[in-house]
Amino acid sequence: MVNIIWVSLTVIGLVFAMCNGTLQDVNEAVFKGAKEAITISFGLMSVLVFWLGLMKIAEQSGLLDIFSRMCRPFISKLFPDIPPDHPAMGYILSNLMANFFGLGNAATPLGIKAMEQMKKLNGNRSEASRSMITFLAVNTSCITLIPTTVIAVRMAYSSKTPTDIVGPSILATLISGIGAIIIDRYFYYRRKKKGR
Amino acid sequence: MEIINWLSLAMIPIIIAGILLYGTIKKVPTYESFVEGGKEGIEIAFSIIPYLVGMLVAITVFRSSGALDFIMDLLKPAFSAIGIPAEVVPLALIRPISGTAALGMTTDLIAVYGPDSFIGRLASVMQGSTDTTLYVLTVYFGAVGIKKMGDALKVGLLADLIGVVASIIIVTLLFGSA
């Protein structure tokens, strides 16, 4: 699936550029894209080092355990494959919480830790497990309490009511979140039927 | 609103102080633990580089060749037919693929149509209610070396579609159409 998407994005773009006379742009795009990726990775590194450092303290002091025990009843139904006491739970919860409060740069390191734990649970295989797919479904349709960037843009263009989109955004994100869970379950049972 | 603003400002300081104080109470060697955890961060940042380079080069090539615009123009009538305003179609299509491009488009739509117009509000809600699926997948799966994504991409993209449709319905109901 990824292979197909990756190759078709690139090849369609290249062929289109030849027919469209945008070869010059595409030549630049190759290196612009690569450079942007490096910029993002290094930008992420600062955040990753800081938050993973802090989370290590939270993990060793037992704070993460307390937190996951508190929210467990709500979330263990979503992830039936993860034992309730497993550290993956704590990271999943922290990630969703960070997203919820709009702490995007704290959410990514926590999400990566959650994935790491889920991979361990799945015997370190390089395939996505059921829990991973559920986690990503919930995460990408992520529930944000306050979309700060959008509000900032609206303020910059002197909106009279910059925050009146908060309610609708929460509602929309809630619906797509529930939708994501339903779709995820549908695909899971389809996989199971096929015996995979 | 002021309370919410204050809370979102105070959130990170509260979390940091809380973790540090609790760690101290529980006699965790805080500084050493911090450094130990931080080292993992460096490894992860390096391990996602090839995934990001691959994905971002493909996306930038696709976009700058004009293929994306071409496909959007093709799809516009189909989207308009099911009630999605033509102005937000590019945004709906780019949102799951590229976060920065989507933010650029949202800003552009707000600038052109005004933040309090129907299109401006719709763009704001669409931008604010989902995340960049392809980016999240690339980073999260890349960081832990998952090579077979299974149904993750399909599920993520379908959820995005639901988000777009929900945004349109909600904004139309609450603020009236154009």
Interface residues (C-beta under 8 A of the other chain):
Chain A: M1 V2 I5 W6 L9 T10 I12 G13 L14 F16 A17 N20 T22 D25 V26 E28 A29 V30 K32 G33 A34 E36 A37 I38 I40 S41 F42 L44 M45 V47 L48 V49 F50 W51 L52 G53 L54 M55 K56 I57 A58 E59 Q60 S61 G62 L63 N99 F101 G102 L103 A106 T108 P109 G111 I112 M115 E116 K119 S126 E127 A128 M132 I133 L136 A137 N139 T140 S141 C142 T144 I146 P147 T148 T149 V150 V153 R154 Y157 S158 S159 K160 T161 P162 T163 D164 I165 G167 P168 S169 I170 L171 A172 T173 I175 S176 G177 G179 A180 I183 D184 F187 Y188 R191
Chain B: M1 I4 S8 M11 I12 I15 I16 G18 I19 L20 Y22 G23 I25 K26 V28 T30 S33 F34 V35 E36 G37 G38 K39 E40 G41 I42 I44 A45 F46 I48 I49 L52 V53 G54 M55 L56 V57 A58 I59 T60 V61 F62 R63 S64 S65 G66 A67 F70 P96 L103 T106 T107 I110 A111 G114 P115 D116 G120 R121 S124 V125 M126 Q127 G128 S129 T130 D131 T132 T133 V136 L137 V139 Y140 F141 A143 V144 G145 I146 K147 K148 M149 G150 D151 A152 L153 K154 V155 G156 L158 A159 D160 I162 G163 A166 S167 I170 V171 L174
